[in-house]
Amino acid sequence: RPSAIKVPEAAVLHPHSWVSVPRRPPHGAMGGTGGTGGGGGTGGGEVRLLVVCGGTLGASASASSSGVSRGGAGGGGGGVGQGASALREADALFARLAGATRVHVMPGYGEPTNLSIPQMPLHPHLFPRARAAAGRARFRCVSNPYGATVEGLQILGHSGQPVQDLLRCTRHTSPLHALDACLHAMHLAPTAPDTLPAQPFHGMDPLVVSSVPHVLFSGGHDRAAWRWKPATATGSSPSEERGTMCICVPAFTSQPAVVLVNLDEPRQVHVQQFGELAPERPAATAAAAAATAAAAAHSGADSSAGPQGAAPSGADTLPRPGE
């Protein structure tokens, strides 16, 4: 994007959704601690990292909950020719993106990898053009969930399956509420392995959040939504200066947008819209579709303030990062 001031950024992308983070506030930067949809001001700068959180070759988490995708090792649908065409298009896109910034690609529902959480990285030879154009230093296939530290900012997230399953099994009313619950529980997938396929582990659980991240994201949702969760030390009051930004990254087919998060100030979030919003599904229809998709999965293979941007209270506060 044209900008008079080059501001370093990091980014998290879903081919159905993206999120990015500027290093310091750009001129006229967005503000606010929560919101939904678009808005949040204008931003410009240099993207430091692009994380593709699922949906490259298969269905997004939202699509999987609607029962769109079936069959295959990861539940993905479509013929061989359609898959090969999508793979070539993704490879060409990643080659262009990796020429400008680092790109890390996470798998998701319906991708050619294991179905259970955690998911292994996609095979790097699926993207020969991206690897040839950028090399490992700028293009990598990573796991789901995935965590990284970008210039001191800790980011952690997944491609959306745990949040969708939590919505199916609980009374949470939105993906953002479910993601907040995961952060409060310090566990990325509270319903695994009971209702969400997960690998068995002995002596440790890789889905436990051992250190509170600065940014917690979940990909593949109907709309972008975010909320700042203030940190608190034991016996002290919440601090608005430290905490975690919870972000639901929208599926690009539902909301073609990129979510930008400031590297130096993660409370600053901006959604850059690229097209028209798709109509939202009714909540009852989405819940019924999620139940159908989960049953099929288990029987088959292995920054403007918004209504969700209210400041959390008492029980919602979290330990400071590192405590």
BAPA-572084 format. One record per residue: residue in one letter; x, y, z of N, C-alpha, C in turn. Coordinates in steps of 0.2 Angstrom, whole numbers, padded with zeros to 4 digits, always signed. Layout:
<recs>
aXYZXYZXYZ ...
</recs>
This chain:
<recs>
r+0004-0006+0000+0000+0000+0000+0004+0006+0000 p+0002+0011-0004+0006+0018-0004+0006+0021+0003 s+0012+0023+0006+0013+0026+0012+0019+0030+0013 a+0018+0036+0016+0024+0041+0016+0028+0038+0022 i+0026+0034+0026+0030+0032+0032+0030+0024+0031 k+0036+0021+0031+0036+0014+0031+0036+0011+0038 v+0031+0008+0039+0030+0005+0046+0030-0003+0046 p+0035-0006+0049+0035-0013+0049+0029-0016+0052 e+0027-0022+0049+0021-0025+0051+0022-0032+0051 a+0018-0036+0055+0017-0043+0054+0010-0045+0052 a+0009-0051+0049+0002-0052+0046+0000-0059+0048 v-0006-0060+0049-0009-0067+0049-0014-0067+0044 l-0014-0072+0039-0019-0072+0034-0022-0079+0034 h-0029-0079+0032-0032-0085+0030-0034-0083+0023 p-0033-0088+0018-0036-0087+0011-0043-0085+0011 h-0046-0087+0016-0053-0084+0017-0052-0078+0022 s-0047-0077+0025-0046-0071+0030-0039-0070+0031 w-0037-0063+0034-0031-0062+0035-0030-0057+0041 v-0024-0057+0045-0023-0052+0050-0016-0050+0050 s-0015-0043+0051-0008-0041+0051-0007-0036+0056 v+0000-0035+0058+0002-0031+0064+0007-0026+0062 p+0006-0019+0063+0011-0014+0062+0016-0014+0068 r+0022-0012+0066+0027-0012+0072+0026-0006+0076 r+0024+0000+0073+0022+0006+0078+0016+0009+0074 p+0012+0013+0078+0006+0016+0075+0008+0020+0069 p+0005+0018+0063+0005+0023+0057+0001+0029+0058 h+0003+0034+0054-0001+0041+0054-0008+0039+0053 g-0012+0042+0058-0019+0041+0058-0021+0034+0059 a-0017+0031+0064-0019+0024+0065-0025+0023+0069 m-0028+0017+0069-0034+0015+0072-0033+0014+0079 g-0039+0014+0083-0039+0013+0090-0044+0009+0092 g-0045+0008+0099-0050+0004+0101-0048-0003+0104 t-0052-0006+0108-0050-0012+0111-0054-0018+0109 g-0059-0017+0105-0064-0022+0102-0068-0020+0097 g-0070-0025+0093-0075-0023+0087-0076-0029+0083 t-0080-0028+0078-0082-0033+0073-0082-0030+0066 g-0082-0034+0061-0083-0032+0054-0077-0028+0052 g-0078-0022+0049-0073-0018+0046-0071-0012+0050 g-0067-0008+0047-0066-0001+0051-0060-0002+0055 g-0059+0003+0059-0053+0004+0064-0048+0008+0061 g-0049+0012+0056-0044+0017+0054-0040+0015+0048 t-0035+0019+0046-0031+0018+0040-0024+0016+0043 g-0021+0011+0039-0014+0009+0041-0010+0009+0035 g-0004+0009+0035+0001+0008+0030+0007+0006+0033 g+0011+0002+0029+0018+0000+0032+0020-0006+0028 e+0025-0009+0031+0028-0015+0028+0026-0021+0032 v+0024-0026+0029+0022-0032+0032+0028-0037+0033 r+0028-0039+0040+0034-0043+0042+0033-0050+0041 l+0027-0052+0042+0025-0059+0042+0018-0060+0040 l+0017-0065+0036+0010-0067+0033+0009-0074+0035 v+0004-0075+0040+0002-0082+0042-0004-0084+0039 v-0004-0089+0035-0010-0092+0031-0013-0097+0036 c-0019-0095+0039-0022-0100+0044-0027-0104+0041 g-0025-0109+0037-0029-0114+0034-0033-0112+0028 g-0037-0116+0025-0041-0115+0019-0038-0114+0013 t-0031-0116+0012-0028-0115+0006-0030-0120+0000 l-0031-0126+0002-0033-0131-0003-0040-0135-0001 g-0042-0134+0005-0048-0137+0007-0053-0132+0010 a-0058-0134+0013-0063-0130+0016-0061-0127+0022 s-0063-0121+0023-0062-0117+0030-0066-0120+0035 a-0064-0118+0042-0068-0121+0047-0075-0120+0047 s-0077-0114+0044-0084-0112+0044-0087-0116+0038 a-0084-0118+0033-0087-0122+0028-0087-0129+0030 s-0082-0131+0034-0083-0138+0037-0089-0139+0041 s-0090-0134+0045-0096-0134+0050-0103-0134+0046 s-0103-0131+0040-0109-0131+0036-0110-0137+0032 g-0105-0142+0033-0106-0149+0029-0104-0148+0022 v-0101-0143+0020-0099-0142+0012-0094-0147+0010 s-0089-0149+0014-0083-0153+0012-0084-0160+0015 r-0083-0165+0011-0083-0172+0013-0078-0176+0009 g-0076-0181+0013-0071-0186+0009-0064-0184+0010 g-0059-0188+0008-0052-0187+0008-0049-0188+0015 a-0043-0188+0015-0039-0189+0021-0041-0184+0027 g-0042-0177+0025-0044-0172+0029-0051-0170+0029 g-0055-0174+0025-0062-0172+0024-0063-0167+0018 g-0058-0166+0014-0059-0161+0009-0063-0164+0003 g-0067-0160-0001-0070-0163-0006-0067-0160-0013 g-0071-0162-0018-0068-0159-0025-0065-0165-0028 g-0064-0164-0035-0061-0169-0039-0053-0168-0039 v-0050-0173-0042-0043-0172-0043-0041-0166-0047 g-0044-0165-0053-0043-0159-0057-0044-0153-0053 q-0049-0152-0050-0050-0146-0046-0045-0145-0041 g-0043-0150-0037-0038-0149-0032-0031-0147-0035 a-0029-0150-0041-0023-0148-0044-0023-0141-0046 s-0029-0139-0049-0029-0132-0051-0029-0127-0045 a-0032-0129-0040-0032-0125-0034-0025-0125-0031 l-0021-0130-0031-0014-0131-0029-0010-0126-0033 r-0011-0126-0040-0006-0122-0044-0008-0114-0043 e-0014-0113-0042-0016-0106-0040-0013-0104-0034 a-0013-0108-0029-0010-0106-0022-0003-0105-0022 d+0000-0110-0026+0008-0110-0027+0010-0103-0030 a+0006-0101-0035+0008-0095-0039+0007-0089-0034 l+0001-0089-0030+0000-0083-0026+0005-0083-0020 f+0007-0089-0017+0012-0089-0012+0019-0087-0015 a+0020-0088-0021+0027-0086-0024+0027-0078-0024 r+0021-0075-0026+0021-0068-0027+0022-0065-0020 l+0018-0068-0015+0018-0065-0008+0025-0066-0005 a+0028-0072-0006+0034-0073-0003+0040-0068-0006 g+0039-0066-0012+0043-0061-0014+0043-0054-0011 a+0038-0053-0007+0037-0047-0003+0038-0047+0004 t+0037-0053+0007+0037-0054+0014+0038-0061+0016 r+0039-0063+0022+0039-0070+0024+0032-0073+0025 v+0031-0079+0022+0024-0082+0022+0025-0089+0026 h+0021-0090+0031+0020-0096+0034+0013-0099+0033 v+0012-0105+0030+0006-0108+0028+0004-0113+0033 m-0002-0112+0037-0005-0117+0041-0010-0122+0037 p-0010-0128+0039-0016-0132+0036-0022-0131+0040 g-0028-0133+0037-0034-0132+0040-0039-0138+0039 y-0045-0138+0040-0050-0143+0038-0050-0145+0031 g-0049-0151+0029-0050-0153+0022-0043-0152+0018 e-0038-0151+0022-0031-0150+0019-0028-0157+0018 p-0023-0158+0014-0020-0165+0013-0015-0166+0019 t-0017-0167+0025-0013-0168+0030-0018-0172+0035 n-0015-0174+0041-0019-0178+0046-0025-0173+0048 l-0031-0177+0050-0037-0173+0052-0037-0171+0059 s-0034-0175+0063-0034-0173+0070-0029-0168+0072 i-0031-0164+0078-0027-0159+0080-0022-0162+0085 p-0015-0159+0085-0012-0154+0080-0011-0157+0073 q-0012-0153+0068-0011-0155+0061-0004-0154+0059 m-0001-0159+0056+0006-0158+0053+0006-0153+0048 p+0012-0150+0046+0012-0145+0041+0011-0148+0034 l+0008-0144+0029+0008-0147+0023+0015-0148+0020 h+0015-0153+0015+0021-0155+0012+0024-0149+0008 p+0030-0147+0009+0033-0141+0006+0033-0142-0002 h+0034-0148-0004+0034-0149-0011+0028-0148-0015 l+0022-0147-0011+0016-0145-0014+0017-0138-0017 f+0021-0134-0015+0022-0127-0017+0029-0126-0020 p+0031-0129-0026+0038-0128-0029+0039-0121-0031 r+0035-0118-0034+0036-0111-0036+0038-0106-0030 a+0034-0107-0025+0035-0103-0019+0042-0104-0016 r+0043-0111-0016+0050-0113-0013+0056-0110-0017 a+0055-0111-0024+0060-0109-0028+0061-0101-0028 a+0055-0097-0028+0056-0090-0028+0058-0087-0022 a+0057-0090-0016+0058-0087-0010+0063-0091-0005 g+0063-0097-0006+0067-0101-0001+0064-0102+0006 r+0067-0106+0010+0065-0108+0016+0064-0102+0021 a+0069-0097+0020+0069-0091+0024+0063-0087+0024 r+0060-0087+0018+0054-0083+0017+0047-0087+0016 f+0048-0093+0015+0042-0097+0014+0042-0104+0018 r+0037-0105+0022+0037-0111+0026+0030-0114+0027 c+0030-0120+0027+0023-0124+0029+0024-0125+0037 v+0019-0123+0041+0020-0124+0048+0013-0128+0050 s+0013-0130+0057+0008-0134+0059+0002-0130+0061 n-0003-0133+0063-0009-0131+0066-0011-0134+0072 p-0011-0131+0078-0010-0124+0079-0003-0122+0078 y-0002-0115+0078+0005-0112+0077+0006-0106+0081 g+0013-0106+0083+0015-0100+0087+0021-0097+0085 a+0022-0091+0085+0029-0088+0083+0030-0081+0087 t+0036-0079+0087+0037-0073+0090+0040-0068+0085 v+0037-0062+0084+0038-0058+0078+0041-0051+0082 e+0047-0050+0082+0050-0044+0085+0048-0043+0092 g+0047-0048+0096+0045-0048+0103+0038-0049+0104 l+0034-0049+0099+0027-0050+0100+0025-0057+0099 q+0022-0061+0104+0020-0068+0104+0013-0068+0101 i+0013-0072+0095+0007-0074+0092+0005-0081+0092 l-0001-0083+0093-0003-0090+0094-0010-0091+0091 g-0011-0096+0088-0018-0097+0085-0018-0104+0081 h-0024-0105+0078-0026-0111+0074-0031-0109+0069 s-0033-0114+0065-0037-0113+0059-0044-0113+0060 g-0046-0113+0066-0053-0112+0068-0057-0118+0070 q-0054-0125+0069-0058-0130+0071-0060-0131+0079 p-0055-0129+0083-0057-0129+0090-0063-0124+0092 v-0063-0119+0089-0068-0114+0091-0075-0116+0088 q-0075-0119+0082-0081-0121+0079-0084-0127+0083 d-0080-0131+0086-0082-0137+0090-0085-0134+0096 l-0081-0129+0099-0083-0127+0106-0090-0123+0105 l-0092-0120+0099-0098-0117+0098-0103-0122+0098 r-0102-0128+0095-0107-0133+0094-0108-0137+0101 c-0104-0137+0105-0104-0140+0112-0106-0136+0117 t-0106-0130+0117-0108-0125+0122-0113-0120+0121 r-0114-0115+0125-0119-0110+0124-0116-0104+0122 h-0110-0104+0120-0106-0098+0118-0110-0095+0112 t-0111-0089+0111-0115-0086+0106-0111-0083+0100 s-0104-0083+0100-0100-0081+0095-0094-0084+0095 p-0090-0084+0089-0083-0087+0089-0079-0083+0094 l-0080-0076+0094-0075-0072+0099-0076-0074+0106 h-0082-0076+0108-0084-0078+0115-0080-0085+0116 a-0081-0089+0111-0078-0096+0112-0070-0095+0113 l-0067-0091+0109-0060-0090+0109-0058-0086+0115 d-0062-0082+0118-0060-0079+0125-0060-0085+0130 a-0065-0089+0129-0065-0095+0134-0059-0099+0134 c-0057-0100+0128-0050-0104+0127-0045-0101+0130 l-0044-0094+0130-0039-0090+0133-0039-0091+0140 h-0046-0090+0143-0047-0090+0150-0045-0097+0153 a-0046-0102+0149-0044-0109+0151-0037-0111+0150 m-0034-0107+0146-0027-0108+0144-0026-0115+0141 h-0031-0116+0136-0031-0122+0132-0033-0120+0125 l-0030-0122+0120-0032-0121+0113-0038-0125+0111 a-0039-0131+0113-0045-0135+0111-0048-0138+0117 p-0052-0135+0121-0055-0138+0127-0059-0144+0126 t-0062-0145+0120-0066-0150+0118-0063-0156+0116 a-0056-0156+0114-0052-0162+0112-0050-0166+0118 p-0050-0172+0117-0052-0176+0111-0059-0179+0111 d-0063-0176+0116-0070-0179+0117-0074-0178+0111 t-0075-0172+0108-0079-0171+0102-0075-0168+0096 l-0069-0166+0097-0064-0164+0092-0059-0169+0091 p-0058-0172+0085-0052-0177+0084-0045-0174+0086 a-0042-0178+0091-0035-0175+0093-0031-0182+0094 q-0025-0181+0093-0020-0186+0094-0019-0187+0101 p-0018-0194+0103-0017-0195+0110-0010-0193+0112 f-0009-0191+0118-0002-0189+0121-0001-0191+0128 h+0005-0193+0130+0006-0196+0136+0011-0191+0140 g+0009-0189+0146+0014-0185+0150+0014-0177+0149 m+0011-0175+0143+0011-0168+0141+0005-0167+0136 d+0003-0161+0136-0003-0159+0131+0000-0153+0128 p+0001-0154+0121+0004-0148+0117-0001-0142+0116 l-0008-0144+0118-0013-0139+0117-0014-0134+0123 v-0010-0136+0128-0010-0131+0134-0006-0125+0132 v-0009-0119+0134-0006-0113+0133-0001-0112+0139 s+0005-0112+0138+0010-0112+0144+0012-0105+0145 s+0012-0100+0140+0013-0093+0141+0008-0089+0138 v+0005-0084+0141+0000-0080+0138+0003-0076+0132 p+0000-0077+0126+0002-0074+0120+0000-0066+0120 h+0003-0062+0116+0000-0055+0115-0006-0055+0110 v-0005-0060+0105-0011-0061+0100-0013-0068+0100 l-0020-0069+0101-0022-0076+0100-0027-0076+0094 f-0027-0080+0089-0031-0079+0083-0034-0086+0082 s-0040-0086+0078-0043-0091+0076-0046-0090+0069 g-0044-0094+0064-0046-0092+0057-0052-0096+0054 g-0054-0093+0048-0060-0096+0045-0067-0095+0047 h-0068-0089+0050-0075-0087+0053-0079-0083+0048 d-0085-0082+0050-0090-0078+0045-0088-0071+0045 r-0086-0068+0051-0084-0061+0051-0078-0060+0055 a-0075-0054+0054-0069-0052+0058-0072-0049+0065 a-0068-0051+0070-0070-0049+0077-0064-0049+0081 w-0064-0044+0086-0058-0044+0090-0060-0041+0097 r-0056-0043+0102-0057-0040+0109-0051-0040+0113 w-0049-0035+0116-0043-0034+0120-0045-0037+0127 k-0041-0042+0130-0042-0045+0136-0036-0043+0141 p-0038-0038+0145-0032-0035+0150-0029-0041+0154 a-0023-0040+0156-0019-0045+0160-0020-0042+0167 t-0019-0047+0172-0019-0045+0179-0014-0050+0182 a-0011-0047+0187-0007-0052+0192-0011-0054+0198 t-0009-0059+0201-0013-0062+0207-0013-0056+0212 g-0020-0055+0214-0021-0050+0219-0021-0043+0217 s-0020-0042+0210-0020-0035+0208-0026-0033+0203 s-0027-0027+0202-0032-0025+0197-0030-0026+0190 p-0035-0027+0185-0033-0028+0178-0029-0022+0175 s-0024-0023+0171-0020-0018+0168-0022-0018+0160 e-0024-0012+0158-0026-0011+0151-0020-0010+0147 e-0014-0009+0150-0008-0009+0146-0005-0015+0144 r-0007-0021+0147-0004-0027+0145-0010-0032+0145 g-0010-0037+0140-0015-0042+0140-0014-0046+0133 t-0020-0048+0131-0020-0052+0125-0025-0050+0120 m-0024-0049+0114-0029-0047+0109-0031-0053+0105 c-0038-0055+0107-0041-0061+0104-0044-0059+0097 i-0043-0062+0092-0045-0061+0085-0048-0067+0081 c-0054-0066+0079-0057-0071+0074-0056-0068+0067 v-0052-0072+0063-0050-0070+0057-0056-0073+0052 p-0059-0068+0048-0064-0070+0044-0062-0075+0038 a-0067-0079+0036-0066-0083+0029-0066-0078+0024 f-0061-0078+0019-0061-0073+0013-0068-0074+0009 t-0071-0080+0009-0077-0081+0005-0083-0077+0008 s-0082-0076+0015-0087-0073+0019-0086-0065+0019 q-0080-0064+0021-0078-0057+0022-0071-0056+0019 p-0070-0054+0012-0064-0053+0009-0060-0047+0012 a-0056-0048+0017-0053-0043+0021-0046-0046+0024 v-0042-0041+0026-0036-0043+0030-0036-0039+0036 v-0034-0042+0042-0034-0039+0049-0027-0037+0050 l-0026-0031+0052-0020-0028+0054-0019-0027+0061 v-0014-0029+0064-0012-0028+0071-0006-0025+0072 n-0005-0020+0076+0001-0017+0077+0006-0021+0081 l+0012-0021+0079+0017-0025+0082+0019-0022+0089 d+0020-0016+0089+0022-0012+0096+0016-0011+0100 e+0010-0011+0097+0004-0010+0101-0002-0014+0099 p-0002-0021+0101-0007-0025+0099-0014-0023+0100 r-0016-0018+0104-0023-0016+0105-0025-0012+0099 q-0021-0011+0094-0023-0007+0088-0024-0012+0082 v-0030-0013+0080-0032-0018+0075-0036-0014+0070 h-0035-0016+0064-0038-0013+0058-0040-0018+0053 v-0046-0018+0050-0048-0023+0045-0048-0019+0038 q-0044-0021+0034-0044-0019+0027-0049-0023+0023 q-0054-0020+0020-0059-0023+0016-0057-0023+0009 f-0058-0029+0005-0057-0030-0002-0063-0031-0006 g-0069-0032-0003-0075-0033-0007-0081-0033-0003 e-0086-0035-0006-0093-0035-0002-0093-0041+0003 l-0097-0040+0008-0098-0046+0013-0103-0050+0010 a-0102-0057+0012-0107-0062+0010-0112-0062+0015 p-0119-0064+0014-0124-0064+0019-0122-0069+0024 e-0124-0067+0031-0122-0071+0036-0128-0077+0037 r-0125-0083+0039-0130-0088+0040-0134-0087+0047 p-0140-0089+0047-0144-0088+0053-0140-0093+0059 a-0141-0091+0065-0137-0094+0070-0140-0102+0071 a-0146-0103+0070-0149-0109+0071-0147-0114+0065 t-0146-0111+0059-0144-0115+0053-0137-0117+0054 a-0133-0112+0057-0125-0113+0058-0124-0119+0063 a-0128-0118+0069-0128-0123+0074-0129-0130+0072 a-0135-0131+0068-0137-0137+0065-0132-0140+0060 a-0129-0136+0056-0124-0138+0051-0117-0140+0055 a-0116-0137+0060-0110-0139+0064-0111-0146+0067 a-0116-0147+0070-0118-0154+0073-0117-0159+0067 t-0120-0158+0061-0120-0163+0056-0112-0164+0054 a-0108-0159+0053-0101-0159+0051-0097-0163+0056 a-0099-0162+0063-0095-0165+0068-0096-0173+0068 a-0103-0174+0067-0105-0181+0067-0102-0185+0061 a-0101-0182+0055-0098-0185+0050-0091-0186+0051 a-0087-0181+0054-0080-0181+0055-0078-0187+0059 h-0083-0188+0065-0081-0194+0069-0083-0201+0066 s-0087-0201+0062-0089-0207+0059-0085-0209+0053 g-0081-0204+0051-0077-0205+0045-0070-0206+0046 a-0065-0201+0045-0058-0202+0045-0056-0202+0052 d-0049-0202+0053-0046-0203+0060-0047-0196+0064 s-0051-0002+0071-0052-0003+0078-0058+0002+0080 s-0064+0001+0077-0070+0004+0080-0073+0000+0085 a-0076+0002+0090-0079-0002+0096-0085-0005+0093 g-0087-0011+0094-0093-0015+0092-0096-0018+0098 p-0101-0022+0097-0105-0025+0102-0101-0030+0106 q-0096-0033+0103-0092-0038+0106-0085-0034+0109 g-0085-0028+0109-0079-0024+0111-0079-0022+0118 a-0084-0023+0122-0085-0021+0129-0079-0023+0133 a-0077-0019+0137-0071-0021+0142-0073-0026+0146 p-0069-0032+0147-0071-0037+0151-0070-0036+0158 s-0074-0040+0163-0074-0038+0170-0071-0044+0173 g-0069-0043+0180-0067-0048+0185-0064-0054+0182 a-0069-0059+0182-0067-0066+0180-0064-0067+0173 d-0065-0062+0169-0062-0062+0162-0055-0060+0162 t-0052-0057+0167-0045-0055+0167-0040-0061+0167 l-0034-0060+0164-0029-0065+0163-0023-0063+0167 p-0018-0068+0168-0012-0067+0170-0008-0063+0165 r-0003-0059+0167+0001-0056+0163+0005-0061+0159 p+0007-0059+0153+0012-0063+0148+0018-0065+0152 g+0019-0072+0152+0025-0074+0155+0024-0077+0163 e+0018-0075+0166+0017-0077+0173+0013-0083+0173 
</recs>
